[in-house]
Amino acid sequence: MAGSAHHQVLVVGGGTAGITVAAILKRRAPRADIAIIEPSPDHYYQPAFTLVGAGIYPLARTRRAEENLIPVGVRWIRDAAQIFEPEKNTVRLKNGDALTYDFLVVCTGVKLDWGKVAGLAETLGKNGVCSNYSPAHVTYTSDCLQKLKAGNRAVFTQPPLPFKCPGAPQKIAYLTADHLRRQGILQDCSLNYYVHAPVIFGVPFFARELVKIAARYGINVHYQHNLVAVDGATKTATFEKVGEQNKGERITVPFDMLHVSPPQSPPEEIRSSPLANAAGWVEVNQNTMQHIRYPNVFSLGDVASTPNSKTAAAVRKQAPVVVSNILHMMGKTAVEGGYDGYASCPLTTAMGKAILAEFIYGGKVTPTLPLNPAKEHWVGWWIKVTGLPLMYWNYMLKGYVWFPKHNTDFKGDVA
């Protein structure tokens, strides 16, 4: 017979968002009864996957045991949520147990939808087909990169939005190009970047500079192309044109290395739940992170409907807002806004260089450091490789929230 339990705060998902919310809440309300639903025994620092794929960072350094990250005093329910019944304040698990709550925090992340590209799942991890989005395959990216030689063709893809870490598809393209440059064979290789969008990056301020960097490496950028099929045996990728001109036309291109950033979707248990909007994401207010229809439900991270860039930096800013508003509701006071859409994307453009892209809703640039945010800096590289991982494991996941403010008054432009 299925069991049942009640928790004051039930968190669905033990990734970056779930651990951070639970840790902050435990610091601010030590007696709060909190439980986290998370089936995986492993927790990954996913922002470093780009570096793993480039052969710069070992995969083992991105992984920690989930049990060591669960805050003291928080119950870990090692199962997966299957059915959401917000009218009954109930979540049903795959094992049949029913859990009830006073407050629900949904942060399940996204589903990597490999099946949306014909043939991709079957050939991923072999035949030169790799992806930094999967911990199971990210080291194969490094293998493919190292095997490139003069005359080879490397192809990189960017899927339709929304997807997590929108800069990741091009970061590996730049690091691959820089590797080939240092090997002295860049000019002898063909690098092609196929982008679903009509622009290389969603924030024009940074897009203008990234176009220059791609040109510097000789990377051919093909806009409004969507990957629809991969044939590993023949090493060919098929793209469909999605712009108004030649819409629906398909082209097939050969490759020696194909780095795929997969289409991404809401998990099915979210998409089919009453919590979802028409597109399948958890429908929340973009400033308070509170559900539109169920006041005691909050969501953050990749599965939330907020129109921000899906990054760990966004979670860092969203989590304190969620916790504050839960505490407001516990104290019978009104919830408040506070999340302005902040996201950060350290765009690795070469070994030792990165552009620190920081922005809020509307694509407004909001740098934290007093540096030209349009330019590559060694400081950005250090922050990406050393600073942010340290901050993630030892500060953010421990429930500490202070961080220098991003400059919302910045009015500069690309030089």
N, C-alpha and C positions, 0 to 999 in steps of 0.2 A: 504493500500500500504506500502510495506517495506520501512523503513527509511535508511538513510546513514549518515556517518560521517567520518571525516578524523582525524587521530592523528599522531603526529610525531613519537611516540613510542607506539606500541600496545603490551601489555603483555597478553598472554593467560595463565591463571592460577594464582590464588591468594593464593597459598600455600606458603611454605617457600621460594621457589625460586622467585616467582613473587613479593611478598612483599619486599624481600631483594633487588632485582634489582631495583624496583621502588624507594625505599628509598635511595639507594646509588646514583642513577641517579639524584634524586631531590636535594640531597646535593651538587652534583658536577655541576649540570646544573639546577639551580632553575627555569629557565624560560621554561624548556622543557615541551612540551605538551605530557602528558603520560596518558594512560588509561589501566585499568586492567579488563579483562573479567573473571568473577568468579561467578558461580551460587550459591555457598553455603554461608549461613549466618554465619556459624561456622568455626573457624580455630583451629586446634588441634596441640599441641606440641607432635607429634607422638613418639619421642624417649622415652618419659616417659611411654608409654603404657606397656612396660615390667614391670615397677614398679607398675602400676595400677593392672595388672594381678596378681602380686604377693601379692597384698593387702597392699602395702607399701605407695602408693601415691593415693590420691583421683582423680577420673576422672575429676571432676570440675576444678581442677588446671591445666589441660591440655588444657582447652577450653577457647577461647576468641571470642568475636564478631568480625566478619570480618570487619565491618564498622569502628571499633575502631583501626584497624591496617593499613587501607589504608592510605598512606602518604598524608599529607595536600597538596592540589593542584592537586592530581591525581584523575581522574574520575573513578568511579567504575561502570562497566557495569554488572549488575546482570543477566547474561544469560550465555549460554554455546556456545562455538564455534562448528560449525558443519561441515563447508566446508572451506578448505584452497585453495586459488587460488594465489600462489606466483608469477605467471607470471603477474598477474594484481594487485599485492600488495593488495590483498583483503581477508578478512575473513568474512564468512557468519555465522550468529548466528542462533540458533534454532527458534527464533521468526521471522526469515526472513530478519532481518536487514543486510545490507552489510556495513562493516567497511573497510576503506582503511588506509594505513600507509606508512611512510617512512622507518621505521625499525620495525621488528617483533621479539618478544622474546617468544619462546614457552616453557612453563614449566607446562604442564598439569598433571604431575605425572603419575602413572601407574594404571592399572585396576587390582583390586583383582579378579582373575578369579575363583571364587568358583565353577562355572559350569564345570570346567575341571575334577573335582572329583565327580564321580557319587554318588548321595545321600547326598552330603555334605551340600548344601544350605538348604535342607529340615530339617536337624537335627541340624544345627548350633545353639548354644544357648540353647540346651537342651540335655538330654540323656548323659551328661558328655562330649559333644563335644564343645570345646571352641577355641577361637583364640584371641591373643593379637593384631592382625593386624586390627581389626575392632572396632571403638569406640562404636558401638552398642552392642558388645559382650564381650569386654575386661573385664568388671567387673564379667562376668560369669566365667572367668578363675579363679579369686580369689575364687569364690564360690566353684568351683570344687576342687581347691587345699585344701581349708579348710575342705572339706568333706572326703578327703582321710583318710583311716584307715588301720590298719595292715591287710595284705593279699591282698590289692588292687594292681591293675596294672595301671601305668600311661605310656602313649605312647605320644611321641613328634615327629613331622615330619618336614623335611626340603625339600622344593620343588626344582625343577631344577632352575639353574641360567638363566637369571638375576632376582633378586628380591630385594626389598629394605631392608636395614639393615640386611645383611647376618648373623650377630651374633645373631639376635633376637630369632631364633628358639631354640638355645641352652641355651640362657640366662635364659629362663623360666624353662628349665629342671634343671639347677643348683640351681635356687632359690626354686623350688619345692623340690628338694633333700635336700637342707639346711633346709627348713621348716620341712620336715619329720625327719631330724636328730635332730632338736631341740625338736621335739615331742617325740623323742625316739623310732620311729618306722621305721626308714629308712631301717634297715636290714630286716624288715618284709614285705617290699613292693618291687614290681618289677618295675623298671624304664627302659624304652626302647626308644632309639632315632634312628629313621629311616631317613637316609640321602641319597638324590639322588646322591650326589657326591661321589667320591672314597676317599675323605678326610673329616675331621671334620671341617676344615676351609681352605680358599683358600690361606692363607699366611703361608708357612711351619714354619716360626719362631714361630708363635703363635699356630699353629696346634699341634706342639710337646708338648707344655705345656697343651693345652686343653684336649688332650688325657689322660694326667695324672690326670687332675681334674675329668674327667668323670669316670676314673677308681677308684679314691678316693671315689666317691659317690656310686660306684657299678652300674653306668649307663651302660647298654648294648648298644653299638653303632653298628648299622647295616648299612653298607655302600652299596651304589648303589641299594637302594630300593626307589621306587616312589609310593606314595599314589595314588590309582586309584579309590577307592570306600569306602564309609562309610555306615554302616547299624546301624542307631541309635537305632532301636528297639531291636536288638540283641547285641548291643554294640560290634561290630566287625569292624575292618578296614582291607581292602585288599590292599596289596602292590605288585607291579610288580618289579621283579629283572631286572636291566638295565645294569649290567656288562656283559662282554663276557661270563663268566661262568654262565650257567643256565638262559641266557637272555630270558625274556618273561615269565618265570615261576612266578606264583602268589602264595602268601601265605596270609592266613587270620589270624589275631591275635585279641584276646579279649582285652577289655580295661574297666577300670572304669572311667578314665579321658583320653581324647584324645585332645591334643593341636595341632591344625593344622595351619601351616604356608602355606597359599594358593599359588597356582601357580599365577604368575603375568605376565600381558601382556600389550603391548601398547594400549591406548584407540583406539577404532575403528576409530574415526574420524582422528586420526594420522596415523594409519596403512594404511588406504585407501587413504591418501593424497599424493601429489607429494613430500612432505617433507621427506617421510619415505625411509629407506633403505630396503633391501630385508627381513629383520627380523621384520620390522614394526616400528623401532625407528627413531627419527629425526636424520638425518645423518649430523653430524658436525665434524669439525676438533677437535681432542682430546686435543689440546693445546689452540687454539684460541676460541673455542666454536662457530665458525662461520659455517653456513651451507656450505656444499661442493658445491652445485649447485646454491644457491641463496644467494649472498653476503650480502644482507641487512636483512637476517634472522639469528637469533641466537637461541640456545637452551641450557638449562642446567637442572640440577636435574635429577629425575628418568627417564624421557622420552627421554633424550639425548642418543645418540649411544656411547658415550665415555665409554671405558672399565674399568671404575673405580667402586669401591664399592659404591652402591647407599645409601648415608647417608646425613644427614643434614650438617655434617662437610664438605662434598664434595661441597655442595651448597655454603657454606660460602667462600670457595676458588674460586669457579667458578664465582660467581656473580660479584666480582670486575673486573674480566677479561672481562666478557660480557659488563659491563658498560664502561670500558676503551676503548674497541674496537668500541663500538657504537660512543663514543665521537671522536675517531680517524677518523671514517668514516664521521662524521659530519664536521670535520675539514679538510677533504680530505687528510688524512695521512694514511699510511699503518697500518693494524691491526697487533697485536703482539701476540705471544704465552704468556704463563704465568701460565696456569693450568697444574700441573705436575701429576695429578691423585690422589692428596691427599684425603684420607678418614680417618675417625676416628671411632672406635667402642669400647666404654667402655663396656667390657665384664663382666657383673655382675656374679661373681662366687659363692657368698655367701652373706648373709646379712652383710654389712659393708666391702665387699671386691670387687675389680674389677681390671681387667687387662686393661690397656689403650693401645689398639691396634691402632697404627697410621702407615700408609704406603702410598706409591705412586705407580704409574704404575710399573708393573713388580714385585709387591709384596715386594719392598724394604722398610724396616722398617725405619721410620723417626720420632722418639719420639720428643716431645716438652719439656717435663720435664726431669731433670737429674736424672731419676730413671731407674732401670732395667725394661725395658718394657715387659719382659717375665713373670714378677712376679705379684702376687696379692698385691694390696696396699689399705689401707683405704683411701688414698688421691684420688684414682681413684673412689671410692664409693662416696666421698663427691662431686667430680666434676660431677659425673653422676646425683646424686640426687638433689644437691643444685646449684652448680656452673653453669652448662650448661643451666638449665632452666632460671636462672637469666640473663645469657648472651644472650640467645635467644630472650626473650621478650624485654629486656631493651637496648640491644646493637645491635645485628645482624639485627633485624627487624626494627630498627631505622636508619639503613644505615651507622653505624660505621663499619670500616673495619680493624683497627689495631688489630693485634693478634701476640703473640710471634711466631717466626719462628720455623717450624719443622726442625729437624736436619737431613739434607740429607747426612751427612758424617758419620752417625752412622755405626759402623762395628762390633758391638757386636753379640753375639749368645746366645742361650738359655743355661743357666747354668745347 
